[in-house]
Amino acid sequence: MTPEEMVQQHPYLHPLIEAGKIHARRVFGTDTLFTYEVYTDPDVGGDEQLYVMMQTSRDVNEALALLRTFDETWWLDAMPAANGMLSFALDFVLIGDSDD
């Protein structure tokens, strides 16, 4: 299943995703980019969960501290509305130096 199909099948996820992006940008910065992945857990009968991946090039410890802030200031309160179908996670990306 694609991320788009997941949101179509579970429309209550859309406002949570949009609110999560707003809160993530408050914590991580307005230039935060997002990708979406559907994870299928073979150990739980193929249950699927949509992951909103928050891209960061920050130091691991700094990024984890910011993720904790995101969780504590918004996600832990919002999570029950996701019915176990949505998670927010970090996606570490490298920003290379350009010779241009």
VMD Tcl script that builds the backbone (N, CA, C; Angstrom):
set m [mol new atoms 300]
animate dup $m
set s [atomselect $m all]
$s set {name element resname resid chain x y z} {
  {N N MET 1 A 0.847 -1.178 0.000}
  {CA C MET 1 A 0.000 0.000 0.000}
  {C C MET 1 A 0.896 1.246 0.000}
  {N N THR 2 A 0.504 2.234 -0.739}
  {CA C THR 2 A 1.256 3.484 -0.780}
  {C C THR 2 A 0.799 4.393 0.365}
  {N N PRO 3 A 1.602 5.400 0.713}
  {CA C PRO 3 A 1.162 6.353 1.734}
  {C C PRO 3 A -0.161 7.030 1.365}
  {N N GLU 4 A -0.337 7.349 0.096}
  {CA C GLU 4 A -1.572 8.000 -0.345}
  {C C GLU 4 A -2.776 7.093 -0.122}
  {N N GLU 5 A -2.623 5.816 -0.463}
  {CA C GLU 5 A -3.705 4.856 -0.259}
  {C C GLU 5 A -4.032 4.686 1.220}
  {N N MET 6 A -3.000 4.716 2.044}
  {CA C MET 6 A -3.202 4.576 3.486}
  {C C MET 6 A -4.051 5.725 4.024}
  {N N VAL 7 A -3.749 6.942 3.580}
  {CA C VAL 7 A -4.514 8.107 4.043}
  {C C VAL 7 A -5.929 8.062 3.473}
  {N N GLN 8 A -6.087 7.589 2.246}
  {CA C GLN 8 A -7.440 7.452 1.679}
  {C C GLN 8 A -8.273 6.451 2.471}
  {N N GLN 9 A -7.661 5.366 2.892}
  {CA C GLN 9 A -8.383 4.350 3.659}
  {C C GLN 9 A -8.640 4.774 5.102}
  {N N HIS 10 A -7.791 5.674 5.607}
  {CA C HIS 10 A -7.900 6.139 6.993}
  {C C HIS 10 A -7.854 7.674 6.986}
  {N N PRO 11 A -8.929 8.321 6.545}
  {CA C PRO 11 A -8.901 9.774 6.357}
  {C C PRO 11 A -8.643 10.569 7.643}
  {N N TYR 12 A -8.866 9.985 8.799}
  {CA C TYR 12 A -8.579 10.684 10.055}
  {C C TYR 12 A -7.084 10.946 10.235}
  {N N LEU 13 A -6.242 10.271 9.426}
  {CA C LEU 13 A -4.800 10.495 9.518}
  {C C LEU 13 A -4.385 11.842 8.924}
  {N N HIS 14 A -5.103 12.300 7.909}
  {CA C HIS 14 A -4.699 13.526 7.208}
  {C C HIS 14 A -4.551 14.732 8.142}
  {N N PRO 15 A -5.554 15.062 8.972}
  {CA C PRO 15 A -5.363 16.220 9.850}
  {C C PRO 15 A -4.249 16.004 10.881}
  {N N LEU 16 A -4.024 14.758 11.301}
  {CA C LEU 16 A -2.923 14.491 12.229}
  {C C LEU 16 A -1.571 14.719 11.555}
  {N N ILE 17 A -1.466 14.288 10.309}
  {CA C ILE 17 A -0.219 14.500 9.566}
  {C C ILE 17 A 0.047 15.991 9.396}
  {N N GLU 18 A -0.971 16.736 8.987}
  {CA C GLU 18 A -0.793 18.176 8.774}
  {C C GLU 18 A -0.443 18.889 10.083}
  {N N ALA 19 A -1.122 18.539 11.171}
  {CA C ALA 19 A -0.807 19.148 12.470}
  {C C ALA 19 A 0.596 18.755 12.909}
  {N N GLY 20 A 0.967 17.501 12.680}
  {CA C GLY 20 A 2.301 17.051 13.046}
  {C C GLY 20 A 3.389 17.790 12.299}
  {N N LYS 21 A 3.161 18.073 11.024}
  {CA C LYS 21 A 4.141 18.824 10.246}
  {C C LYS 21 A 4.303 20.237 10.797}
  {N N ILE 22 A 3.209 20.853 11.199}
  {CA C ILE 22 A 3.279 22.201 11.790}
  {C C ILE 22 A 4.109 22.158 13.070}
  {N N HIS 23 A 3.818 21.204 13.934}
  {CA C HIS 23 A 4.548 21.102 15.197}
  {C C HIS 23 A 6.009 20.728 14.973}
  {N N ALA 24 A 6.272 19.852 14.022}
  {CA C ALA 24 A 7.653 19.473 13.726}
  {C C ALA 24 A 8.451 20.681 13.248}
  {N N ARG 25 A 7.841 21.516 12.424}
  {CA C ARG 25 A 8.552 22.701 11.935}
  {C C ARG 25 A 8.803 23.699 13.059}
  {N N ARG 26 A 7.925 23.743 14.052}
  {CA C ARG 26 A 8.168 24.602 15.215}
  {C C ARG 26 A 9.376 24.109 16.009}
  {N N VAL 27 A 9.528 22.794 16.082}
  {CA C VAL 27 A 10.611 22.211 16.881}
  {C C VAL 27 A 11.909 22.109 16.081}
  {N N PHE 28 A 11.839 21.597 14.859}
  {CA C PHE 28 A 13.035 21.329 14.061}
  {C C PHE 28 A 13.436 22.478 13.144}
  {N N GLY 29 A 12.520 23.396 12.880}
  {CA C GLY 29 A 12.805 24.516 11.987}
  {C C GLY 29 A 11.876 24.505 10.791}
  {N N THR 30 A 11.649 25.690 10.258}
  {CA C THR 30 A 10.669 25.847 9.185}
  {C C THR 30 A 11.098 25.187 7.875}
  {N N ASP 31 A 12.379 24.849 7.748}
  {CA C ASP 31 A 12.858 24.225 6.509}
  {C C ASP 31 A 12.800 22.697 6.566}
  {N N THR 32 A 12.172 22.136 7.591}
  {CA C THR 32 A 12.077 20.685 7.736}
  {C C THR 32 A 11.282 20.088 6.580}
  {N N LEU 33 A 11.838 19.044 5.989}
  {CA C LEU 33 A 11.172 18.317 4.906}
  {C C LEU 33 A 10.692 16.968 5.429}
  {N N PHE 34 A 9.713 16.396 4.740}
  {CA C PHE 34 A 9.096 15.156 5.186}
  {C C PHE 34 A 9.012 14.168 4.035}
  {N N THR 35 A 9.155 12.899 4.359}
  {CA C THR 35 A 8.866 11.820 3.433}
  {C C THR 35 A 7.904 10.881 4.154}
  {N N TYR 36 A 7.287 9.995 3.389}
  {CA C TYR 36 A 6.262 9.116 3.941}
  {C C TYR 36 A 6.555 7.689 3.525}
  {N N GLU 37 A 6.440 6.772 4.490}
  {CA C GLU 37 A 6.688 5.361 4.223}
  {C C GLU 37 A 5.624 4.526 4.925}
  {N N VAL 38 A 5.190 3.488 4.259}
  {CA C VAL 38 A 4.284 2.529 4.895}
  {C C VAL 38 A 5.127 1.328 5.301}
  {N N TYR 39 A 5.057 0.994 6.573}
  {CA C TYR 39 A 5.785 -0.150 7.107}
  {C C TYR 39 A 4.797 -1.276 7.383}
  {N N THR 40 A 5.104 -2.446 6.875}
  {CA C THR 40 A 4.280 -3.629 7.117}
  {C C THR 40 A 5.020 -4.535 8.085}
  {N N ASP 41 A 4.392 -4.836 9.208}
  {CA C ASP 41 A 5.006 -5.665 10.237}
  {C C ASP 41 A 4.604 -7.122 10.026}
  {N N PRO 42 A 5.526 -7.940 9.534}
  {CA C PRO 42 A 5.188 -9.339 9.270}
  {C C PRO 42 A 4.944 -10.136 10.552}
  {N N ASP 43 A 5.467 -9.636 11.674}
  {CA C ASP 43 A 5.296 -10.339 12.948}
  {C C ASP 43 A 3.923 -10.121 13.567}
  {N N VAL 44 A 3.176 -9.151 13.053}
  {CA C VAL 44 A 1.854 -8.839 13.600}
  {C C VAL 44 A 0.805 -8.987 12.492}
  {N N GLY 45 A 0.882 -10.067 11.767}
  {CA C GLY 45 A -0.127 -10.366 10.753}
  {C C GLY 45 A -0.173 -9.387 9.602}
  {N N GLY 46 A 0.944 -8.722 9.319}
  {CA C GLY 46 A 0.980 -7.787 8.203}
  {C C GLY 46 A 0.360 -6.438 8.488}
  {N N ASP 47 A 0.189 -6.098 9.771}
  {CA C ASP 47 A -0.340 -4.771 10.114}
  {C C ASP 47 A 0.515 -3.683 9.479}
  {N N GLU 48 A -0.148 -2.637 9.016}
  {CA C GLU 48 A 0.563 -1.538 8.360}
  {C C GLU 48 A 0.470 -0.272 9.201}
  {N N GLN 49 A 1.532 0.518 9.113}
  {CA C GLN 49 A 1.587 1.794 9.812}
  {C C GLN 49 A 2.272 2.799 8.892}
  {N N LEU 50 A 1.734 4.011 8.861}
  {CA C LEU 50 A 2.308 5.083 8.059}
  {C C LEU 50 A 3.320 5.848 8.902}
  {N N TYR 51 A 4.517 5.994 8.367}
  {CA C TYR 51 A 5.566 6.761 9.034}
  {C C TYR 51 A 5.758 8.090 8.318}
  {N N VAL 52 A 5.683 9.163 9.075}
  {CA C VAL 52 A 6.062 10.479 8.579}
  {C C VAL 52 A 7.508 10.671 9.012}
  {N N MET 53 A 8.394 10.699 8.036}
  {CA C MET 53 A 9.823 10.801 8.308}
  {C C MET 53 A 10.240 12.267 8.250}
  {N N MET 54 A 10.747 12.758 9.374}
  {CA C MET 54 A 11.199 14.148 9.464}
  {C C MET 54 A 12.688 14.166 9.137}
  {N N GLN 55 A 13.020 14.791 8.022}
  {CA C GLN 55 A 14.404 14.794 7.577}
  {C C GLN 55 A 15.223 15.789 8.390}
  {N N THR 56 A 16.415 15.339 8.781}
  {CA C THR 56 A 17.306 16.208 9.534}
  {C C THR 56 A 18.751 15.882 9.204}
  {N N SER 57 A 19.576 16.894 9.225}
  {CA C SER 57 A 21.017 16.710 9.066}
  {C C SER 57 A 21.719 17.076 10.374}
  {N N ARG 58 A 20.965 17.221 11.433}
  {CA C ARG 58 A 21.527 17.578 12.738}
  {C C ARG 58 A 22.303 16.413 13.337}
  {N N ASP 59 A 23.135 16.745 14.305}
  {CA C ASP 59 A 23.835 15.756 15.101}
  {C C ASP 59 A 22.795 14.818 15.728}
  {N N VAL 60 A 23.129 13.546 15.855}
  {CA C VAL 60 A 22.183 12.545 16.352}
  {C C VAL 60 A 21.627 12.932 17.719}
  {N N ASN 61 A 22.489 13.321 18.644}
  {CA C ASN 61 A 22.027 13.664 19.995}
  {C C ASN 61 A 21.095 14.870 19.985}
  {N N GLU 62 A 21.420 15.863 19.180}
  {CA C GLU 62 A 20.569 17.047 19.073}
  {C C GLU 62 A 19.220 16.680 18.459}
  {N N ALA 63 A 19.251 15.873 17.399}
  {CA C ALA 63 A 18.005 15.470 16.732}
  {C C ALA 63 A 17.121 14.653 17.671}
  {N N LEU 64 A 17.714 13.756 18.450}
  {CA C LEU 64 A 16.940 12.954 19.387}
  {C C LEU 64 A 16.332 13.817 20.491}
  {N N ALA 65 A 17.071 14.829 20.934}
  {CA C ALA 65 A 16.531 15.755 21.936}
  {C C ALA 65 A 15.353 16.532 21.358}
  {N N LEU 66 A 15.459 16.948 20.103}
  {CA C LEU 66 A 14.355 17.658 19.453}
  {C C LEU 66 A 13.157 16.731 19.248}
  {N N LEU 67 A 13.417 15.467 18.907}
  {CA C LEU 67 A 12.326 14.505 18.760}
  {C C LEU 67 A 11.610 14.317 20.102}
  {N N ARG 68 A 12.368 14.270 21.175}
  {CA C ARG 68 A 11.764 14.158 22.505}
  {C C ARG 68 A 10.877 15.363 22.782}
  {N N THR 69 A 11.341 16.554 22.412}
  {CA C THR 69 A 10.538 17.772 22.585}
  {C C THR 69 A 9.254 17.684 21.758}
  {N N PHE 70 A 9.374 17.252 20.501}
  {CA C PHE 70 A 8.202 17.067 19.632}
  {C C PHE 70 A 7.204 16.115 20.283}
  {N N ASP 71 A 7.717 14.997 20.770}
  {CA C ASP 71 A 6.845 14.009 21.417}
  {C C ASP 71 A 6.146 14.603 22.639}
  {N N GLU 72 A 6.910 15.263 23.483}
  {CA C GLU 72 A 6.373 15.748 24.754}
  {C C GLU 72 A 5.440 16.951 24.592}
  {N N THR 73 A 5.659 17.750 23.571}
  {CA C THR 73 A 4.834 18.953 23.406}
  {C C THR 73 A 3.623 18.748 22.517}
  {N N TRP 74 A 3.590 17.631 21.770}
  {CA C TRP 74 A 2.436 17.422 20.903}
  {C C TRP 74 A 2.084 15.951 20.668}
  {N N TRP 75 A 3.020 15.160 20.160}
  {CA C TRP 75 A 2.685 13.840 19.661}
  {C C TRP 75 A 2.103 12.901 20.712}
  {N N LEU 76 A 2.616 12.885 21.914}
  {CA C LEU 76 A 2.094 11.965 22.929}
  {C C LEU 76 A 0.621 12.235 23.226}
  {N N ASP 77 A 0.212 13.498 23.156}
  {CA C ASP 77 A -1.203 13.832 23.350}
  {C C ASP 77 A -2.042 13.505 22.119}
  {N N ALA 78 A -1.462 13.664 20.936}
  {CA C ALA 78 A -2.200 13.438 19.689}
  {C C ALA 78 A -2.234 11.966 19.280}
  {N N MET 79 A -1.281 11.186 19.738}
  {CA C MET 79 A -1.108 9.800 19.295}
  {C C MET 79 A -2.359 8.926 19.409}
  {N N PRO 80 A -3.148 9.007 20.465}
  {CA C PRO 80 A -4.316 8.121 20.546}
  {C C PRO 80 A -5.288 8.272 19.360}
  {N N ALA 81 A -5.366 9.468 18.786}
  {CA C ALA 81 A -6.267 9.692 17.652}
  {C C ALA 81 A -5.798 8.960 16.393}
  {N N ALA 82 A -4.547 8.508 16.368}
  {CA C ALA 82 A -4.001 7.810 15.205}
  {C C ALA 82 A -4.345 6.325 15.201}
  {N N ASN 83 A -4.893 5.831 16.284}
  {CA C ASN 83 A -5.302 4.416 16.365}
  {C C ASN 83 A -4.189 3.446 15.978}
  {N N GLY 84 A -2.951 3.791 16.309}
  {CA C GLY 84 A -1.831 2.906 15.999}
  {C C GLY 84 A -1.439 2.853 14.543}
  {N N MET 85 A -1.988 3.759 13.729}
  {CA C MET 85 A -1.743 3.729 12.286}
  {C C MET 85 A -0.687 4.724 11.814}
  {N N LEU 86 A -0.152 5.563 12.734}
  {CA C LEU 86 A 0.725 6.652 12.329}
  {C C LEU 86 A 1.857 6.807 13.326}
  {N N SER 87 A 3.055 7.062 12.805}
  {CA C SER 87 A 4.212 7.377 13.639}
  {C C SER 87 A 5.004 8.492 12.975}
  {N N PHE 88 A 5.697 9.243 13.799}
  {CA C PHE 88 A 6.641 10.251 13.326}
  {C C PHE 88 A 8.029 9.786 13.732}
  {N N ALA 89 A 8.977 9.853 12.802}
  {CA C ALA 89 A 10.327 9.372 13.067}
  {C C ALA 89 A 11.338 10.266 12.355}
  {N N LEU 90 A 12.604 10.076 12.716}
  {CA C LEU 90 A 13.682 10.849 12.110}
  {C C LEU 90 A 14.242 10.131 10.895}
  {N N ASP 91 A 14.613 10.914 9.911}
  {CA C ASP 91 A 15.292 10.428 8.716}
  {C C ASP 91 A 16.560 11.256 8.589}
  {N N PHE 92 A 17.692 10.656 8.946}
  {CA C PHE 92 A 18.955 11.382 8.918}
  {C C PHE 92 A 19.465 11.469 7.494}
  {N N VAL 93 A 19.704 12.700 7.051}
  {CA C VAL 93 A 20.213 12.941 5.699}
  {C C VAL 93 A 21.523 13.695 5.814}
  {N N LEU 94 A 22.395 13.421 4.878}
  {CA C LEU 94 A 23.690 14.105 4.854}
  {C C LEU 94 A 23.613 15.270 3.877}
  {N N ILE 95 A 24.091 16.389 4.320}
  {CA C ILE 95 A 24.175 17.568 3.462}
  {C C ILE 95 A 25.618 17.695 3.050}
  {N N GLY 96 A 25.888 17.440 1.780}
  {CA C GLY 96 A 27.264 17.490 1.286}
  {C C GLY 96 A 27.657 18.890 0.879}
  {N N ASP 97 A 28.952 19.131 0.902}
  {CA C ASP 97 A 29.469 20.400 0.415}
  {C C ASP 97 A 29.429 20.398 -1.102}
  {N N SER 98 A 29.033 21.513 -1.654}
  {CA C SER 98 A 28.946 21.633 -3.099}
  {C C SER 98 A 30.118 22.455 -3.604}
  {N N ASP 99 A 30.674 22.038 -4.730}
  {CA C ASP 99 A 31.770 22.783 -5.339}
  {C C ASP 99 A 31.260 23.881 -6.263}
  {N N ASP 100 A 29.941 23.988 -6.404}
  {CA C ASP 100 A 29.359 24.982 -7.329}
  {C C ASP 100 A 29.437 26.376 -6.751}
}
mol reanalyze $m
mol bondsrecalc $m
mol representation Tube
mol addrep $m
